[in-house]
Amino acid sequence: MWLYVILGLAVILIILKSWLGGRGPNPLARDTRRPPGPVVFDKAAKRKVIKNVFSTEKVPEKLDAIVIGSGIGGQGVAALLARAGKRVLVLEQLGKLGGCCHTFNEKGYEFDVGIHYIGQLNERSPFRILVDQLTDGQLQWSPMDDPFDVVLIGDVTNGRRYNMYAGMQTYIDELKKAFPGEEKAIENFMKLVKKVAHRVSDLGVLKYLPLPIALFLCRTGLVKLLSPFFRYASRSVTEVVSEFTKNKELQAVFSYIFGTYGVFPDKASFALHSVLIDHFMRGAWYPTGGASEITYHLAPTIAKAGGAVLSRATVEKILLNGDGRACGVSVRGKGMDPVNIFAPIIISDAGIYNTYEKLLPPEARALPGIQSQLSMVKHGAGGFSLFIGVKGSKEDVNLPASNYIYLPDSDFKKLEKKYLDSSADDAPNHIPMLYISSPSAKDPTHEERCPGKSTLTALSFAPYEWFDEWKNKKVQKRGQDYEQMKTAFAEAMLETTMQIFPQIRDKIDCYASGSPLTNEHYLGASRGEFYGVEHDVARMDPEVVATLRPKSPIKGLYLTGQDIVVCGFAGALNGAVLCASEVLGRNLFFDLMKLRHQILKNTAKKAD
């Protein structure tokens, strides 16, 4: 008994020292927000920022760090380091900056590729304050409709509809209306969601602790004893929800959000699932001006400190010095020979597989620490995307600023098995889940940028294996068989979308689709993953969480983004905060909470 008390006190002291300590400069020392300016519609002005093409002349001298990849994990860590006075170079292989935050145009229609909706952006939330600081308050957000999610189960034309509203009590009340007699189950389920999700910070604590201490907590079982988050991390969504109700339809509604992390409920961690439900509990937002606004307002923060964010810069390898320390990158610009660029810190937002298996030299790849981390993860689900251009404004075509999640059946295990057991040719007839949303309806400025044009995006799962026979062929030159396969998926998804929104059937102007190979080429997503490494129960195991941290086994090499924490914009940005904390030697989450306290205090004073 006394041994556990002593161990507990020792662990608390170590946690406090790790959690509160700070050695390097504080990038969140002061509030830098200013009143937001108007959304910029000048395409030439935006192009200068989001299509800033690499050349050796644009590379700053005396770099403090190089970041590989310009997704929110990459630009986020670069912006934090820039605010600490560091000169950072961000390199992006695509022609547009932003990673999953970029947009593309097809026949005058603008589509997003990865930013569909984001939660916890109410003005008092730490997450919103963080985003505001990184963009000096210039990145604006538009709330989505309420309900923010609409779940459709069963027959596509007259199935059951469940509305997910913002605000925990409203969310609960609406579920109670939909499921009379299940009131107690709904209340108890939501209490557990809140209890588990509100301890997600334990994930960060485990990564901040010295690795030997973190592993001790994991291997003795103390971490599960102390943390409800980790107690439920090893339990599947299906297992937990079945303990609250025998109603299969209610179980399905409790589980519907699994598409946001890409794992079916029987394999997904309930802890992660709880975090996603809680993330959207206060509503959902979309960037005003479109997803490209994120880079448009992040890149200047990096440039102000003497850094740069450059596109069309393919990093071919990470350079190591004679001591095996990361010291630079070899990068190839379009039509250029590779050049070596050096910095004492190299940070990768390219994902753990790309970083370790493609960018490191063979001798470094073979290191036990690298192989150990790779053995702990597996590739996430591949995804298929459909982008639909519709003639008419939001009002003309009556598209909602809500997400629609269509599930043909409440038995998800049956849906998954039928789909994955299908041949690739037959699979489009058995798509198990479809996420549909309208980027144009969510952005109040869209009509000004693209008058008379509306857009819809539909997403679903698609195993990489169904497309890998064409992986070595050039993009847009993969042949007729590949195009026919893509068309079969696209048309099946399009038909379902038209049945849900029949008003668009005669107004469709164009559509484009993307397979896992498309994701791999344009987003650098290993095996076409939507969400990086698999977000299953094994991924959320405490020992895996403790081991996958920003500081890699290679000195001078750090990881950022969603593979370090969890998926999505918020997960990747939190990965950036963890990475910057490691590089700067201070706990930036603690600094953020201090800044938030000061901002709220100042706001209260002004109100008085």
VEXDREN-2710 file (C-alpha; in Angstrom, 1 decimal):
% VEXDREN-2710
k/r/px/py/pz
1/MET/0.0/0.0/0.0
2/TRP/2.7/2.5/1.1
3/LEU/4.8/1.6/-2.0
4/TYR/1.9/2.7/-4.3
5/VAL/1.5/5.9/-2.4
6/ILE/5.2/6.7/-2.7
7/LEU/5.2/5.8/-6.4
8/GLY/2.1/7.9/-6.9
9/LEU/3.6/10.9/-5.2
10/ALA/6.8/10.5/-7.3
11/VAL/4.8/10.3/-10.5
12/ILE/2.8/13.4/-9.6
13/LEU/6.0/15.4/-8.9
14/ILE/7.5/14.3/-12.2
15/ILE/4.3/15.2/-14.0
16/LEU/4.2/18.6/-12.4
17/LYS/7.8/19.3/-13.3
18/SER/7.3/18.2/-16.9
19/TRP/3.9/19.9/-17.2
20/LEU/4.9/23.2/-15.7
21/GLY/8.5/23.5/-16.8
22/GLY/9.7/26.0/-19.4
23/ARG/13.2/26.7/-20.7
24/GLY/12.9/28.2/-24.2
25/PRO/11.1/31.3/-25.4
26/ASN/7.4/31.4/-25.1
27/PRO/5.6/31.9/-28.4
28/LEU/2.3/32.5/-26.5
29/ALA/3.5/35.1/-24.2
30/ARG/1.2/37.9/-25.4
31/ASP/-2.1/38.2/-27.3
32/THR/-1.3/39.2/-30.9
33/ARG/-4.9/39.3/-32.2
34/ARG/-6.1/42.3/-34.1
35/PRO/-9.5/43.1/-35.7
36/PRO/-9.9/40.8/-38.7
37/GLY/-9.7/42.4/-42.1
38/PRO/-12.1/41.7/-44.9
39/VAL/-11.8/38.4/-46.8
40/VAL/-9.5/38.8/-49.8
41/PHE/-11.0/37.8/-53.1
42/ASP/-8.1/39.0/-55.3
43/LYS/-6.9/35.8/-56.9
44/ALA/-3.4/37.3/-57.7
45/ALA/-2.9/38.4/-54.2
46/LYS/-3.8/35.0/-52.8
47/ARG/-1.8/33.2/-55.4
48/LYS/1.4/34.9/-54.1
49/VAL/0.9/33.3/-50.8
50/ILE/-0.7/29.9/-51.4
51/LYS/1.3/29.2/-54.6
52/ASN/4.7/30.5/-53.5
53/VAL/6.8/28.3/-55.7
54/PHE/10.2/27.1/-54.5
55/SER/13.5/28.5/-55.8
56/THR/16.9/28.6/-54.1
57/GLU/16.7/32.4/-54.0
58/LYS/13.7/32.2/-51.7
59/VAL/15.4/30.0/-49.2
60/PRO/16.2/32.1/-46.1
61/GLU/19.7/32.1/-44.7
62/LYS/20.7/30.8/-41.2
63/LEU/17.6/28.6/-40.8
64/ASP/16.7/27.4/-37.4
65/ALA/14.4/24.6/-38.7
66/ILE/13.1/23.0/-41.8
67/VAL/9.6/21.5/-41.9
68/ILE/8.6/18.9/-44.5
69/GLY/4.9/19.3/-45.5
70/SER/2.6/22.3/-45.3
71/GLY/-0.5/20.7/-43.7
72/ILE/-1.7/22.2/-40.4
73/GLY/0.7/20.0/-38.5
74/GLY/3.6/21.5/-40.5
75/GLN/2.5/25.1/-40.8
76/GLY/1.2/25.0/-37.2
77/VAL/4.6/24.0/-35.7
78/ALA/6.4/26.5/-38.0
79/ALA/4.1/29.3/-36.9
80/LEU/4.7/28.5/-33.2
81/LEU/8.5/28.4/-33.7
82/ALA/8.3/31.7/-35.7
83/ARG/6.5/33.3/-32.8
84/ALA/9.4/32.2/-30.6
85/GLY/11.8/34.1/-33.0
86/LYS/12.9/31.1/-35.1
87/ARG/13.5/31.2/-38.8
88/VAL/11.7/28.3/-40.4
89/LEU/11.4/27.0/-43.9
90/VAL/8.3/24.9/-44.8
91/LEU/8.6/22.8/-48.0
92/GLU/5.5/21.4/-49.8
93/GLN/5.7/19.0/-52.7
94/LEU/2.3/20.1/-54.2
95/GLY/1.8/23.2/-56.3
96/LYS/-0.6/24.6/-53.7
97/LEU/0.3/25.0/-50.0
98/GLY/-1.8/23.6/-47.2
99/GLY/-1.8/19.8/-47.5
100/CYS/-5.4/18.7/-46.6
101/CYS/-6.2/22.4/-46.1
102/HIS/-5.8/23.4/-49.7
103/THR/-8.5/23.8/-52.3
104/PHE/-8.6/23.1/-56.0
105/ASN/-10.7/24.4/-58.9
106/GLU/-12.5/22.4/-61.5
107/LYS/-14.4/24.3/-64.3
108/GLY/-14.8/27.3/-62.1
109/TYR/-15.9/25.3/-59.1
110/GLU/-13.9/25.5/-55.9
111/PHE/-13.6/22.3/-53.8
112/ASP/-11.9/21.6/-50.4
113/VAL/-10.0/18.4/-50.0
114/GLY/-9.7/17.8/-46.3
115/ILE/-11.3/20.6/-44.2
116/HIS/-15.0/19.7/-43.9
117/TYR/-15.9/20.8/-40.4
118/ILE/-14.1/21.7/-37.2
119/GLY/-15.4/21.8/-33.6
120/GLN/-14.4/23.7/-30.4
121/LEU/-14.1/27.1/-32.1
122/ASN/-16.3/29.0/-29.7
123/GLU/-14.3/32.1/-28.8
124/ARG/-13.5/31.1/-25.2
125/SER/-12.1/27.7/-26.1
126/PRO/-8.3/27.2/-25.8
127/PHE/-8.3/25.7/-29.3
128/ARG/-9.9/28.8/-30.8
129/ILE/-7.5/31.1/-28.9
130/LEU/-4.6/29.0/-30.3
131/VAL/-5.7/29.3/-33.9
132/ASP/-6.3/33.0/-33.4
133/GLN/-2.8/33.5/-32.1
134/LEU/-1.2/31.7/-35.0
135/THR/-3.1/33.9/-37.5
136/ASP/-3.2/37.2/-35.5
137/GLY/-7.0/36.8/-35.4
138/GLN/-7.3/37.1/-39.2
139/LEU/-8.6/33.7/-39.9
140/GLN/-12.4/33.9/-39.5
141/TRP/-14.9/31.1/-38.9
142/SER/-18.5/30.6/-39.9
143/PRO/-20.9/28.5/-37.8
144/MET/-22.6/25.7/-39.7
145/ASP/-26.3/25.0/-39.6
146/ASP/-27.9/23.4/-36.6
147/PRO/-28.2/20.4/-36.8
148/PHE/-24.6/20.3/-37.8
149/ASP/-24.8/16.5/-38.6
150/VAL/-27.8/14.7/-40.0
151/VAL/-27.7/10.9/-39.8
152/LEU/-29.7/8.9/-42.3
153/ILE/-30.2/5.2/-41.8
154/GLY/-31.9/2.6/-44.0
155/ASP/-33.4/3.2/-47.4
156/VAL/-31.9/6.3/-49.0
157/THR/-35.1/7.9/-50.0
158/ASN/-37.3/7.3/-46.9
159/GLY/-34.9/6.1/-44.2
160/ARG/-34.8/7.2/-40.6
161/ARG/-33.4/10.7/-39.9
162/TYR/-31.6/11.7/-36.7
163/ASN/-30.5/15.3/-36.1
164/MET/-27.4/16.1/-34.1
165/TYR/-27.7/19.6/-32.5
166/ALA/-25.1/21.8/-30.8
167/GLY/-25.1/22.0/-27.0
168/MET/-25.0/18.9/-24.8
169/GLN/-28.5/19.3/-23.4
170/THR/-30.1/19.9/-26.8
171/TYR/-28.1/17.0/-28.3
172/ILE/-29.4/14.8/-25.5
173/ASP/-33.0/16.1/-25.7
174/GLU/-33.2/15.4/-29.4
175/LEU/-31.9/11.9/-29.0
176/LYS/-34.6/11.3/-26.3
177/LYS/-37.3/12.5/-28.7
178/ALA/-36.0/10.1/-31.3
179/PHE/-35.8/7.1/-28.9
180/PRO/-38.6/7.2/-26.3
181/GLY/-38.0/4.7/-23.5
182/GLU/-34.2/5.0/-23.9
183/GLU/-33.8/8.2/-21.8
184/LYS/-31.7/6.7/-19.1
185/ALA/-29.4/5.0/-21.6
186/ILE/-28.9/8.3/-23.5
187/GLU/-28.1/10.2/-20.3
188/ASN/-25.6/7.6/-19.0
189/PHE/-23.9/7.3/-22.4
190/MET/-23.4/11.0/-22.6
191/LYS/-22.1/11.2/-19.1
192/LEU/-19.5/8.6/-20.0
193/VAL/-18.6/10.5/-23.2
194/LYS/-18.0/13.7/-21.1
195/LYS/-16.0/11.9/-18.4
196/VAL/-13.7/10.2/-20.9
197/ALA/-13.3/13.0/-23.4
198/HIS/-12.5/15.6/-20.7
199/ARG/-9.5/13.6/-19.8
200/VAL/-8.0/13.6/-23.3
201/SER/-5.2/15.8/-21.8
202/ASP/-3.9/12.6/-20.2
203/LEU/-2.7/11.7/-23.7
204/GLY/-0.5/14.8/-23.8
205/VAL/0.7/14.2/-20.2
206/LEU/1.9/10.7/-21.2
207/LYS/3.8/12.2/-24.2
208/TYR/5.4/14.9/-22.1
209/LEU/6.7/12.6/-19.4
210/PRO/10.2/11.2/-19.8
211/LEU/9.7/8.0/-21.8
212/PRO/11.0/5.6/-19.0
213/ILE/8.4/7.1/-16.6
214/ALA/5.6/6.9/-19.2
215/LEU/6.4/3.3/-19.9
216/PHE/6.5/2.5/-16.2
217/LEU/3.0/3.9/-15.8
218/CYS/1.8/1.9/-18.8
219/ARG/3.3/-1.4/-17.9
220/THR/2.3/-1.3/-14.2
221/GLY/-1.3/-0.5/-15.2
222/LEU/-1.2/2.8/-13.2
223/VAL/-2.1/4.8/-16.2
224/LYS/-5.4/3.0/-16.6
225/LEU/-6.0/3.3/-12.8
226/LEU/-5.5/7.0/-12.9
227/SER/-7.0/7.9/-16.2
228/PRO/-10.6/7.2/-17.5
229/PHE/-9.4/8.1/-20.9
230/PHE/-6.9/5.2/-21.0
231/ARG/-9.3/2.9/-19.2
232/TYR/-11.6/3.2/-22.2
233/ALA/-8.9/3.5/-24.8
234/SER/-8.6/-0.3/-25.1
235/ARG/-12.3/-0.9/-25.4
236/SER/-14.1/-0.8/-28.7
237/VAL/-17.0/1.5/-29.5
238/THR/-19.3/-1.5/-30.2
239/GLU/-18.4/-3.1/-26.9
240/VAL/-19.2/0.0/-24.8
241/VAL/-22.4/1.2/-26.5
242/SER/-23.9/-2.3/-26.3
243/GLU/-23.7/-2.0/-22.5
244/PHE/-26.0/1.0/-22.5
245/THR/-28.8/-0.2/-24.8
246/LYS/-29.9/-3.3/-26.8
247/ASN/-31.6/-1.0/-29.4
248/LYS/-29.5/-1.5/-32.5
249/GLU/-30.6/1.7/-34.1
250/LEU/-29.6/3.8/-31.0
251/GLN/-26.3/1.9/-30.9
252/ALA/-25.8/3.0/-34.5
253/VAL/-26.6/6.6/-33.7
254/PHE/-24.2/6.6/-30.7
255/SER/-21.6/5.3/-33.2
256/TYR/-22.3/7.3/-36.3
257/ILE/-19.3/9.6/-36.1
258/PHE/-16.8/6.8/-36.8
259/GLY/-16.3/8.1/-40.4
260/THR/-14.4/11.1/-39.0
261/TYR/-11.5/8.9/-38.0
262/GLY/-11.9/6.1/-40.5
263/VAL/-12.4/2.9/-38.4
264/PHE/-15.6/0.8/-38.0
265/PRO/-17.0/0.8/-34.5
266/ASP/-16.1/-2.8/-33.6
267/LYS/-12.4/-1.9/-34.0
268/ALA/-12.4/1.7/-32.9
269/SER/-11.3/3.0/-29.5
270/PHE/-14.1/4.3/-27.4
271/ALA/-11.8/6.9/-25.9
272/LEU/-11.1/8.5/-29.3
273/HIS/-14.7/8.2/-30.2
274/SER/-15.7/10.1/-27.1
275/VAL/-13.3/12.9/-28.0
276/LEU/-14.8/13.3/-31.4
277/ILE/-18.4/13.5/-30.1
278/ASP/-17.3/16.0/-27.5
279/HIS/-15.3/18.0/-30.1
280/PHE/-18.5/18.8/-32.0
281/MET/-20.8/19.1/-29.0
282/ARG/-20.8/22.9/-29.0
283/GLY/-21.4/23.0/-32.8
284/ALA/-19.2/23.0/-35.9
285/TRP/-17.5/25.7/-38.0
286/TYR/-16.0/26.2/-41.4
287/PRO/-13.3/28.7/-42.5
288/THR/-14.9/31.8/-43.9
289/GLY/-13.4/32.2/-47.4
290/GLY/-12.7/28.5/-47.8
291/ALA/-10.1/26.2/-46.6
292/SER/-7.2/28.0/-48.4
293/GLU/-7.7/30.9/-45.9
294/ILE/-5.9/28.8/-43.3
295/THR/-2.6/28.9/-45.3
296/TYR/-3.2/32.5/-46.4
297/HIS/-3.2/33.6/-42.8
298/LEU/-0.6/31.2/-41.4
299/ALA/2.2/31.7/-43.9
300/PRO/2.6/35.5/-43.1
301/THR/3.2/34.5/-39.4
302/ILE/6.1/32.3/-40.6
303/ALA/7.4/34.9/-43.0
304/LYS/7.4/37.7/-40.4
305/ALA/10.1/35.9/-38.5
306/GLY/12.3/35.6/-41.6
307/GLY/11.0/32.1/-42.7
308/ALA/9.2/31.0/-45.8
309/VAL/6.5/28.5/-47.0
310/LEU/7.3/27.2/-50.5
311/SER/5.4/24.9/-52.8
312/ARG/6.6/22.6/-55.6
313/ALA/9.5/21.5/-53.4
314/THR/9.8/17.7/-53.2
315/VAL/11.9/16.6/-50.3
316/GLU/13.7/13.5/-51.5
317/LYS/15.7/12.6/-48.4
318/ILE/16.6/13.7/-44.9
319/LEU/20.3/14.3/-44.6
320/LEU/22.3/13.0/-41.6
321/ASN/25.8/14.0/-40.6
322/GLY/28.6/11.8/-39.5
323/ASP/27.2/11.4/-36.0
324/GLY/23.8/10.2/-37.4
325/ARG/22.1/13.5/-36.6
326/ALA/19.5/15.1/-38.9
327/CYS/21.1/18.2/-40.4
328/GLY/19.2/19.0/-43.6
329/VAL/17.2/17.8/-46.5
330/SER/17.7/17.2/-50.2
331/VAL/14.9/19.0/-52.1
332/ARG/14.0/19.0/-55.8
333/GLY/12.1/22.0/-57.2
334/LYS/10.1/21.6/-60.4
335/GLY/12.5/21.1/-63.4
336/MET/15.5/21.5/-61.1
337/ASP/18.3/19.3/-59.9
338/PRO/18.2/18.4/-56.2
339/VAL/19.8/20.9/-53.7
340/ASN/20.8/20.4/-50.1
341/ILE/19.4/22.8/-47.5
342/PHE/20.7/22.6/-43.9
343/ALA/19.3/23.4/-40.5
344/PRO/19.9/22.1/-37.0
345/ILE/16.2/21.0/-36.6
346/ILE/14.3/18.9/-39.2
347/ILE/10.5/18.4/-38.6
348/SER/8.4/16.1/-40.7
349/ASP/4.7/16.5/-41.3
350/ALA/4.8/13.8/-44.0
351/GLY/3.5/11.0/-41.7
352/ILE/5.4/8.3/-39.9
353/TYR/5.5/5.9/-42.9
354/ASN/6.8/8.5/-45.4
355/THR/9.3/9.9/-43.0
356/TYR/10.8/6.7/-41.8
357/GLU/10.4/4.5/-44.9
358/LYS/11.0/6.9/-47.7
359/LEU/13.0/9.9/-46.5
360/LEU/15.6/8.3/-44.1
361/PRO/18.7/6.5/-45.5
362/PRO/18.6/2.6/-45.1
363/GLU/21.0/2.5/-42.2
364/ALA/18.8/5.0/-40.2
365/ARG/15.6/3.2/-41.2
366/ALA/17.0/0.0/-39.7
367/LEU/17.6/1.4/-36.3
368/PRO/15.8/-0.5/-33.5
369/GLY/14.0/2.6/-32.3
370/ILE/12.6/3.3/-35.8
371/GLN/11.6/-0.3/-36.4
372/SER/10.0/-0.5/-33.0
373/GLN/7.8/2.5/-33.7
374/LEU/6.8/1.2/-37.2
375/SER/5.8/-2.1/-35.6
376/MET/3.3/-0.3/-33.4
377/VAL/1.2/1.1/-36.2
378/LYS/-0.4/0.1/-39.4
379/HIS/-1.7/1.9/-42.5
380/GLY/-5.1/3.7/-42.1
381/ALA/-8.1/3.3/-44.3
382/GLY/-7.9/4.5/-47.9
383/GLY/-10.5/6.9/-49.0
384/PHE/-12.5/7.8/-52.1
385/SER/-13.7/11.3/-52.8
386/LEU/-16.3/12.7/-55.1
387/PHE/-16.5/16.5/-55.9
388/ILE/-19.8/17.7/-57.5
389/GLY/-20.3/21.1/-59.3
390/VAL/-23.9/22.2/-59.3
391/LYS/-25.4/25.1/-61.2
392/GLY/-27.0/27.8/-59.0
393/SER/-26.4/29.6/-55.8
394/LYS/-27.0/28.1/-52.3
395/GLU/-30.5/29.6/-52.4
396/ASP/-31.2/28.4/-55.9
397/VAL/-30.4/24.8/-55.1
398/ASN/-31.4/24.9/-51.4
399/LEU/-28.3/23.1/-50.1
400/PRO/-27.9/23.0/-46.3
401/ALA/-24.8/23.9/-44.3
402/SER/-25.0/20.6/-42.5
403/ASN/-23.2/17.3/-43.0
404/TYR/-25.2/14.3/-44.0
405/ILE/-24.0/10.8/-43.0
406/TYR/-25.8/8.1/-44.9
407/LEU/-25.7/4.5/-43.5
408/PRO/-27.6/1.8/-45.5
409/ASP/-28.1/-0.3/-42.3
410/SER/-27.7/0.0/-38.6
411/ASP/-25.6/-3.2/-38.5
412/PHE/-22.2/-1.7/-39.3
413/LYS/-20.3/-5.0/-39.0
414/LYS/-22.6/-6.5/-41.7
415/LEU/-22.1/-3.5/-43.9
416/GLU/-18.3/-3.6/-43.5
417/LYS/-18.0/-7.3/-44.2
418/LYS/-20.2/-7.2/-47.3
419/TYR/-18.2/-4.3/-48.7
420/LEU/-14.7/-5.6/-47.9
421/ASP/-15.6/-9.2/-49.0
422/SER/-16.8/-7.8/-52.4
423/SER/-14.6/-7.8/-55.5
424/ALA/-13.3/-4.4/-56.5
425/ASP/-15.8/-4.4/-59.5
426/ASP/-18.8/-5.2/-57.3
427/ALA/-17.8/-3.0/-54.3
428/PRO/-19.5/0.2/-55.6
429/ASN/-22.9/-1.6/-55.1
430/HIS/-22.1/-2.0/-51.4
431/ILE/-20.6/1.3/-50.1
432/PRO/-21.2/1.1/-46.3
433/MET/-21.1/4.8/-45.4
434/LEU/-21.3/8.1/-47.2
435/TYR/-20.4/11.5/-45.9
436/ILE/-21.9/14.4/-47.9
437/SER/-21.5/18.1/-47.3
438/SER/-21.7/21.3/-49.3
439/PRO/-18.6/23.5/-49.0
440/SER/-20.3/26.3/-50.8
441/ALA/-23.3/26.3/-48.4
442/LYS/-21.0/26.4/-45.4
443/ASP/-19.0/29.5/-46.6
444/PRO/-21.0/32.7/-46.7
445/THR/-18.5/34.3/-49.0
446/HIS/-18.6/31.5/-51.6
447/GLU/-21.1/33.2/-53.9
448/GLU/-18.9/36.3/-54.2
449/ARG/-15.9/34.1/-55.3
450/CYS/-17.9/31.7/-57.5
451/PRO/-21.2/33.3/-58.4
452/GLY/-24.0/31.0/-59.5
453/LYS/-22.0/27.9/-58.6
454/SER/-22.5/25.4/-55.7
455/THR/-20.5/22.4/-54.6
456/LEU/-21.0/19.1/-52.9
457/THR/-18.3/16.7/-51.6
458/ALA/-19.0/13.0/-50.9
459/LEU/-16.5/10.7/-49.1
460/SER/-16.3/7.0/-48.3
461/PHE/-13.8/4.3/-47.6
462/ALA/-11.9/2.4/-50.3
463/PRO/-9.1/-0.1/-49.7
464/TYR/-5.8/0.8/-51.4
465/GLU/-5.5/-2.8/-52.6
466/TRP/-8.4/-2.4/-55.0
467/PHE/-6.3/0.2/-56.9
468/ASP/-2.7/-0.8/-56.3
469/GLU/-2.2/-2.4/-59.7
470/TRP/-2.1/1.1/-61.2
471/LYS/0.1/2.6/-58.5
472/ASN/3.3/2.8/-60.7
473/LYS/1.5/4.5/-63.6
474/LYS/1.6/8.3/-64.0
475/VAL/-1.2/10.4/-62.7
476/GLN/-3.9/11.0/-65.3
477/LYS/-2.3/8.3/-67.5
478/ARG/-3.3/5.2/-65.6
479/GLY/-5.4/3.8/-68.4
480/GLN/-9.0/3.0/-69.2
481/ASP/-9.5/0.2/-66.7
482/TYR/-8.5/2.5/-63.8
483/GLU/-10.8/5.3/-65.1
484/GLN/-13.7/2.8/-65.4
485/MET/-13.1/1.7/-61.8
486/LYS/-13.1/5.2/-60.5
487/THR/-16.2/6.0/-62.5
488/ALA/-18.1/3.1/-61.0
489/PHE/-17.4/4.4/-57.5
490/ALA/-18.1/8.0/-58.5
491/GLU/-21.4/7.2/-60.1
492/ALA/-22.6/5.0/-57.2
493/MET/-21.8/7.8/-54.8
494/LEU/-23.4/10.4/-57.1
495/GLU/-26.6/8.5/-57.4
496/THR/-27.0/8.3/-53.6
497/THR/-26.2/12.0/-53.3
498/MET/-28.9/12.8/-55.8
499/GLN/-31.4/10.7/-54.0
500/ILE/-30.7/12.6/-50.8
501/PHE/-30.7/16.0/-52.6
502/PRO/-33.1/15.4/-55.6
503/GLN/-33.1/19.1/-56.4
504/ILE/-29.6/18.9/-57.9
505/ARG/-30.3/16.1/-60.3
506/ASP/-30.9/18.3/-63.3
507/LYS/-28.3/21.0/-62.3
508/ILE/-25.1/18.9/-62.1
509/ASP/-22.5/20.7/-64.2
510/CYS/-19.5/18.5/-63.6
511/TYR/-17.9/16.1/-61.2
512/ALA/-14.4/14.8/-60.4
513/SER/-13.3/11.9/-58.2
514/GLY/-10.2/10.8/-56.3
515/SER/-9.1/7.3/-55.4
516/PRO/-6.6/6.3/-52.8
517/LEU/-4.0/6.7/-55.5
518/THR/-5.2/10.3/-56.0
519/ASN/-4.7/10.9/-52.3
520/GLU/-1.2/9.4/-52.4
521/HIS/-0.1/11.6/-55.4
522/TYR/-1.6/15.0/-54.4
523/LEU/-1.6/14.8/-50.6
524/GLY/1.4/12.5/-50.1
525/ALA/-0.9/10.2/-48.1
526/SER/0.8/6.9/-47.7
527/ARG/-1.4/4.2/-49.3
528/GLY/-4.1/6.8/-49.8
529/GLU/-4.9/7.2/-46.1
530/PHE/-7.5/9.8/-45.2
531/TYR/-6.4/10.0/-41.5
532/GLY/-2.8/8.8/-41.4
533/VAL/-1.9/5.6/-39.4
534/GLU/-4.9/3.5/-38.3
535/HIS/-7.0/4.9/-35.5
536/ASP/-8.0/1.6/-34.0
537/VAL/-7.9/0.2/-30.5
538/ALA/-4.2/-0.7/-30.8
539/ARG/-3.3/2.8/-31.9
540/MET/-4.7/4.2/-28.6
541/ASP/-2.9/1.6/-26.4
542/PRO/-1.1/3.7/-23.7
543/GLU/2.3/2.2/-24.6
544/VAL/1.8/3.2/-28.2
545/VAL/0.7/6.7/-27.2
546/ALA/3.7/7.1/-25.0
547/THR/6.2/5.9/-27.6
548/LEU/4.9/7.8/-30.6
549/ARG/6.0/11.3/-29.7
550/PRO/7.5/14.3/-31.5
551/LYS/11.1/13.5/-30.7
552/SER/12.2/10.7/-33.0
553/PRO/15.0/8.2/-32.4
554/ILE/17.2/10.3/-34.8
555/LYS/18.8/13.3/-33.1
556/GLY/17.6/16.5/-34.6
557/LEU/14.6/14.9/-36.3
558/TYR/11.0/15.6/-35.0
559/LEU/7.6/14.5/-36.1
560/THR/4.4/16.6/-36.1
561/GLY/0.8/16.3/-37.3
562/GLN/-1.9/13.7/-36.9
563/ASP/0.3/10.6/-36.6
564/ILE/1.6/12.0/-33.3
565/VAL/-1.7/12.7/-31.6
566/VAL/-5.0/11.9/-33.5
567/CYS/-6.5/12.7/-36.8
568/GLY/-8.2/15.8/-38.1
569/PHE/-7.4/19.5/-38.1
570/ALA/-7.5/19.7/-34.3
571/GLY/-5.5/16.5/-33.8
572/ALA/-2.8/17.6/-36.2
573/LEU/-2.6/21.1/-34.7
574/ASN/-2.2/19.6/-31.2
575/GLY/0.6/17.5/-32.7
576/ALA/2.2/20.7/-33.8
577/VAL/1.9/22.1/-30.2
578/LEU/3.5/19.0/-28.8
579/CYS/6.3/19.2/-31.4
580/ALA/7.0/22.9/-30.8
581/SER/7.0/22.2/-27.0
582/GLU/9.7/19.6/-27.5
583/VAL/11.8/21.7/-29.7
584/LEU/11.5/24.8/-27.5
585/GLY/11.8/22.9/-24.2
586/ARG/8.7/24.2/-22.6
587/ASN/5.1/23.1/-22.2
588/LEU/3.1/25.2/-24.7
589/PHE/-0.3/23.8/-23.5
590/PHE/0.4/25.3/-20.1
591/ASP/1.5/28.6/-21.8
592/LEU/-1.8/28.5/-23.8
593/MET/-3.9/28.1/-20.7
594/LYS/-2.1/31.1/-19.0
595/LEU/-2.7/33.2/-22.1
596/ARG/-6.4/32.2/-22.2
597/HIS/-6.8/33.1/-18.5
598/GLN/-5.4/36.5/-19.3
599/ILE/-7.5/37.1/-22.4
600/LEU/-10.7/36.1/-20.5
601/LYS/-9.7/38.3/-17.6
602/ASN/-9.2/41.3/-19.9
603/THR/-12.5/40.6/-21.7
604/ALA/-14.3/40.6/-18.4
605/LYS/-12.7/43.9/-17.5
606/LYS/-13.8/45.5/-20.7
607/ALA/-17.4/44.2/-20.2
608/ASP/-17.4/45.9/-16.8
END
